[in-house]
Amino acid sequence: MKKLKISILKKVFLNLFLCLGMINQLQAQNQVIPLWNKIPGQLKVSDYKEKEEIKDGKVQSTCLVATPTLSVFLPKEMKPNQTAVVIFPGGGYTHLAIDKEGTKVAEWFNNIGIAAFVLKYRLPNDKIMIDKTIGPLQDAQESIRIVRQNAAKWNIDPNKIGVMGFSAGGHLASTLSTHYDDKVYETASKASARPDFSLLIYPVVSMQNEITHKGSQISLLGNNPSQELIDSFSNEKKVTAQTPSAFLIHATDDEVVIPENSINYYLALKKNKVTAELHLYEKGGHGFGLGVNDTSKFWTKQCEEWLKNNGFKN
């Protein structure tokens, strides 16, 4: 009888332990971290409130972001020294397609054994920023530093932290990849803000008038930016031999962000002998997320292969 009681107690404790483990895992999956204790260059405005578009209980899109956050998505099977990707959703620097180009993408990464983080970055606005041109870059740099500083906690290899950006989020990702050393805020952190690789999905890369996405340019740089400012944020002009390797995709029939953005960045990487792979699809248009029924639907498999071939996926 005594042995039976001990056996029952053991089972109870074991089940409790397993439940706690599952709860901890779920908490890790849904953890949302504030990016800053004190937001750099912030102007406080009482009537500037974030607006979310919700469908079936899930946030699809958000705008007027003033308080940036980092959402943590960890694979179910935790392995040591895993790769991590910080995701920047697109939206023309006016809103964030947080579900299609954020949450869904993070879940896909988890399914292939990669840790993912979705950055809800501040959208450039003179009302809430002293200098709106660097606001998103401040958030991007800090997001990489946070992941790198917490690499051991999340079983991440600090030398395998990449960035992925869609559309205007691709501009932010390519800005981070070429401006990671720019001192755009004061920090005591010793962690580098340089991504180890970048995944650019139908990205805005250039601010040059002939090929940029005009809406993104106006949102970030204003209505009449100087040529110096345009050149500074035309990331194809800022590539060096130290720029992280890149995987780029674009559709030839994209009329919103023309493929020259990806092509010119690829050529700049090639010129500087930086490893790069570019896929140009015949059809797909713009904003296809994880894929549609044209040739662009295969990009996730090609991205996975690229990560594997470059040592970022087992």
C-alpha positions as CSV (number, residue, x, y, z in Angstrom):
1,M,0.0,0.0,0.0
2,K,2.8,2.4,0.9
3,K,4.6,1.6,-2.3
4,L,1.4,2.2,-4.3
5,K,1.1,5.7,-2.6
6,I,4.7,6.5,-3.5
7,S,4.2,5.4,-7.1
8,I,1.1,7.6,-7.4
9,L,2.9,10.6,-5.9
10,K,5.8,10.1,-8.3
11,K,3.3,10.1,-11.2
12,V,1.7,13.3,-9.9
13,F,5.0,15.0,-9.6
14,L,6.1,13.8,-13.0
15,N,2.9,15.1,-14.6
16,L,3.3,18.4,-12.8
17,F,6.9,18.7,-14.0
18,L,5.8,17.9,-17.6
19,C,3.0,20.5,-17.4
20,L,5.3,23.1,-16.0
21,G,7.7,22.4,-18.9
22,M,4.9,22.8,-21.4
23,I,3.8,26.0,-19.8
24,N,7.4,27.4,-19.8
25,Q,7.7,26.4,-23.5
26,L,4.3,28.1,-24.3
27,Q,5.5,31.2,-22.4
28,A,8.7,31.3,-24.4
29,Q,6.7,31.0,-27.6
30,N,4.6,34.0,-26.7
31,Q,7.0,36.2,-24.8
32,V,6.9,39.8,-25.8
33,I,9.9,41.9,-24.7
34,P,9.9,45.7,-24.5
35,L,12.8,46.9,-26.7
36,W,13.8,49.9,-24.6
37,N,13.9,51.0,-21.0
38,K,14.1,54.5,-22.4
39,I,13.3,55.1,-26.1
40,P,16.1,57.2,-27.7
41,G,15.1,60.4,-29.4
42,Q,11.5,60.1,-28.2
43,L,9.0,62.9,-28.3
44,K,5.9,62.1,-26.1
45,V,2.5,62.9,-27.6
46,S,-0.6,62.1,-25.7
47,D,-2.9,61.6,-28.7
48,Y,-0.5,59.3,-30.7
49,K,-2.0,55.8,-30.1
50,E,-1.2,52.5,-31.8
51,K,-4.0,51.2,-34.0
52,E,-4.3,47.4,-34.6
53,E,-6.4,45.7,-37.3
54,I,-7.7,42.5,-35.8
55,K,-9.3,39.5,-37.6
56,D,-10.5,36.3,-35.9
57,G,-8.8,37.4,-32.7
58,K,-5.4,37.9,-34.4
59,V,-3.5,41.1,-35.1
60,Q,-3.1,41.4,-38.9
61,S,-1.6,44.8,-39.1
62,T,-0.7,47.7,-36.9
63,C,0.2,51.4,-37.4
64,L,1.2,54.4,-35.3
65,V,3.7,52.3,-33.4
66,A,5.3,54.3,-30.7
67,T,6.5,51.6,-28.3
68,P,8.6,48.9,-30.0
69,T,8.6,45.3,-28.9
70,L,10.3,42.0,-29.7
71,S,8.2,38.8,-29.9
72,V,10.0,35.6,-29.1
73,F,9.2,32.4,-31.1
74,L,11.3,29.3,-30.1
75,P,11.2,25.9,-31.8
76,K,9.4,23.1,-29.9
77,E,12.6,21.1,-29.9
78,M,15.3,23.2,-28.3
79,K,18.8,22.4,-29.6
80,P,22.1,24.0,-28.6
81,N,23.7,26.7,-30.8
82,Q,20.7,27.1,-33.0
83,T,20.3,29.8,-35.6
84,A,18.0,32.8,-35.0
85,V,16.3,35.3,-37.4
86,V,14.9,38.7,-36.5
87,I,12.0,39.5,-38.8
88,F,11.0,43.0,-39.9
89,P,7.5,43.1,-41.4
90,G,6.8,45.5,-44.3
91,G,4.2,48.2,-44.8
92,G,5.8,51.2,-46.6
93,Y,7.0,52.6,-43.2
94,T,3.4,53.5,-42.5
95,H,2.1,50.2,-41.1
96,L,3.4,46.7,-40.3
97,A,1.9,43.6,-41.9
98,I,2.6,41.9,-38.6
99,D,0.8,38.6,-39.3
100,K,1.6,37.8,-42.9
101,E,5.1,39.1,-42.8
102,G,5.8,38.5,-39.1
103,T,4.0,35.9,-37.0
104,K,3.4,33.4,-39.9
105,V,7.0,33.7,-40.9
106,A,8.3,33.1,-37.4
107,E,6.1,30.0,-37.1
108,W,7.6,28.7,-40.4
109,F,11.1,29.2,-39.1
110,N,10.2,27.3,-35.9
111,N,8.9,24.4,-38.1
112,I,12.4,24.1,-39.7
113,G,14.2,24.4,-36.3
114,I,15.2,28.0,-36.3
115,A,14.4,30.5,-33.5
116,A,12.6,33.6,-34.7
117,F,11.9,37.1,-33.3
118,V,9.4,39.5,-34.7
119,L,10.3,43.2,-34.3
120,K,7.4,45.6,-34.0
121,Y,9.5,48.7,-34.9
122,R,8.6,52.3,-34.6
123,L,7.3,53.8,-37.8
124,P,9.1,57.1,-38.8
125,N,7.1,60.1,-37.7
126,D,8.1,63.6,-36.8
127,K,5.5,63.7,-34.0
128,I,7.2,61.1,-31.9
129,M,10.9,61.3,-33.1
130,I,13.5,64.0,-32.9
131,D,15.0,62.4,-36.1
132,K,12.6,60.1,-37.9
133,T,15.2,58.9,-40.4
134,I,17.1,56.9,-37.8
135,G,14.2,55.8,-35.6
136,P,13.6,52.4,-37.3
137,L,17.4,51.8,-37.4
138,Q,17.7,52.4,-33.7
139,D,15.1,49.7,-33.1
140,A,16.7,47.3,-35.6
141,Q,20.2,47.6,-34.0
142,E,18.8,47.2,-30.5
143,S,16.9,44.0,-31.5
144,I,20.0,42.3,-32.8
145,R,21.9,43.3,-29.6
146,I,19.1,41.9,-27.4
147,V,19.1,38.6,-29.2
148,R,22.9,38.4,-29.1
149,Q,23.1,39.3,-25.4
150,N,20.5,36.6,-24.6
151,A,21.9,34.0,-26.9
152,A,22.8,31.5,-24.1
153,K,19.4,31.9,-22.5
154,W,17.6,31.0,-25.8
155,N,20.2,28.3,-26.9
156,I,21.3,30.5,-29.8
157,D,24.7,30.7,-31.5
158,P,25.7,34.4,-31.2
159,N,27.4,34.1,-34.6
160,K,24.3,32.8,-36.4
161,I,21.9,35.7,-35.9
162,G,20.3,36.9,-39.1
163,V,17.7,39.4,-40.2
164,M,14.8,39.1,-42.6
165,G,12.9,42.0,-44.1
166,F,9.8,42.2,-46.4
167,S,9.3,45.3,-48.6
168,A,10.0,48.4,-46.5
169,G,11.1,45.9,-43.8
170,G,13.6,44.8,-46.4
171,H,14.8,48.4,-46.6
172,L,15.3,48.3,-42.8
173,A,17.0,45.0,-43.0
174,S,19.4,46.2,-45.7
175,T,19.9,49.4,-43.8
176,L,20.9,47.4,-40.7
177,S,23.2,45.3,-42.9
178,T,25.0,48.4,-44.2
179,H,24.7,50.8,-41.2
180,Y,25.1,48.4,-38.3
181,D,28.1,50.3,-37.0
182,D,26.4,53.8,-37.2
183,K,26.2,55.3,-33.8
184,V,22.5,56.3,-33.8
185,Y,21.9,56.0,-30.0
186,E,23.9,55.8,-26.8
187,T,24.4,52.2,-25.5
188,A,26.5,50.5,-22.9
189,S,26.2,47.2,-24.7
190,K,29.3,45.6,-26.1
191,A,27.3,43.3,-28.4
192,S,27.6,44.0,-32.1
193,A,24.5,45.0,-34.1
194,R,25.8,43.4,-37.2
195,P,23.6,40.6,-38.6
196,D,25.4,37.4,-39.7
197,F,23.2,37.2,-42.8
198,S,20.2,38.9,-44.3
199,L,17.1,37.5,-46.1
200,L,15.5,40.2,-48.2
201,I,12.1,39.5,-49.6
202,Y,10.8,41.8,-52.3
203,P,12.8,44.5,-50.5
204,V,12.9,48.3,-50.9
205,V,16.7,48.8,-51.0
206,S,17.2,52.1,-52.7
207,M,16.0,55.6,-52.0
208,Q,17.0,56.9,-55.4
209,N,14.1,58.5,-57.1
210,E,14.2,56.4,-60.3
211,I,13.7,53.0,-58.5
212,T,12.6,53.6,-54.9
213,H,9.2,52.9,-53.5
214,K,8.0,56.6,-53.2
215,G,5.7,56.0,-50.3
216,S,8.6,54.4,-48.2
217,Q,10.9,57.3,-49.3
218,I,8.5,60.0,-48.2
219,S,7.6,58.2,-44.9
220,L,11.3,57.8,-43.9
221,L,13.0,60.8,-45.5
222,G,10.2,63.4,-45.9
223,N,8.8,65.2,-48.9
224,N,11.9,66.9,-50.2
225,P,15.0,65.0,-49.0
226,S,18.5,66.2,-49.9
227,Q,20.5,64.1,-52.4
228,E,23.0,63.4,-49.5
229,L,20.2,61.9,-47.4
230,I,18.9,59.9,-50.4
231,D,22.4,58.5,-51.0
232,S,22.9,57.7,-47.3
233,F,19.8,55.5,-47.2
234,S,20.3,53.9,-50.7
235,N,21.8,50.8,-49.3
236,E,23.2,49.5,-52.6
237,K,25.7,52.4,-52.4
238,K,26.8,51.4,-48.8
239,V,27.8,47.8,-49.4
240,T,31.4,46.9,-48.3
241,A,33.3,43.6,-48.0
242,Q,32.0,43.5,-44.4
243,T,28.3,43.5,-45.4
244,P,26.6,40.3,-44.4
245,S,25.8,37.6,-47.0
246,A,22.4,37.8,-48.5
247,F,19.5,35.8,-50.0
248,L,17.2,37.9,-52.1
249,I,14.0,37.3,-53.9
250,H,11.8,39.4,-56.1
251,A,9.1,39.0,-58.8
252,T,9.8,40.5,-62.2
253,D,6.2,41.7,-62.4
254,D,6.4,43.6,-59.1
255,E,5.2,47.1,-60.0
256,V,5.1,48.3,-56.4
257,V,8.8,47.8,-55.5
258,I,10.6,47.2,-58.8
259,P,13.1,44.3,-58.9
260,E,16.0,46.7,-59.6
261,N,16.1,47.2,-55.8
262,S,17.2,43.6,-55.3
263,I,19.3,43.4,-58.5
264,N,21.4,46.5,-57.7
265,Y,22.0,45.3,-54.1
266,Y,23.0,41.8,-55.4
267,L,25.5,43.4,-57.9
268,A,27.0,45.6,-55.1
269,L,27.5,42.4,-53.0
270,K,29.0,40.6,-55.9
271,K,31.4,43.5,-56.6
272,N,32.5,43.4,-53.0
273,K,32.9,39.6,-53.1
274,V,30.1,39.0,-50.5
275,T,28.3,35.7,-50.8
276,A,24.8,36.3,-52.3
277,E,22.0,34.5,-54.0
278,L,19.2,36.2,-56.0
279,H,16.0,34.6,-57.3
280,L,14.0,36.6,-59.8
281,Y,10.6,35.0,-60.5
282,E,8.6,35.7,-63.6
283,K,5.3,36.2,-61.7
284,G,4.3,36.9,-58.1
285,G,3.7,40.7,-57.9
286,H,4.3,42.3,-54.6
287,G,3.5,41.3,-51.0
288,F,3.2,37.5,-51.5
289,G,4.4,36.7,-48.0
290,L,5.3,33.0,-47.7
291,G,4.2,32.4,-51.3
292,V,1.3,32.4,-53.7
293,N,0.3,30.2,-56.7
294,D,3.0,31.6,-59.0
295,T,6.7,30.7,-59.2
296,S,7.3,32.7,-56.0
297,K,5.6,30.0,-53.9
298,F,8.8,28.0,-53.9
299,W,11.0,30.7,-52.3
300,T,10.8,29.2,-48.7
301,K,12.3,25.9,-49.9
302,Q,15.1,27.8,-51.7
303,C,15.7,30.0,-48.7
304,E,15.9,26.9,-46.5
305,E,18.5,25.3,-48.9
306,W,20.5,28.6,-48.9
307,L,20.6,28.6,-45.1
308,K,21.7,25.0,-45.1
309,N,24.4,25.5,-47.7
310,N,25.8,28.5,-45.8
311,G,26.0,26.7,-42.4
312,F,23.0,28.4,-40.8
313,K,20.8,25.3,-40.7
314,N,21.6,21.7,-39.7
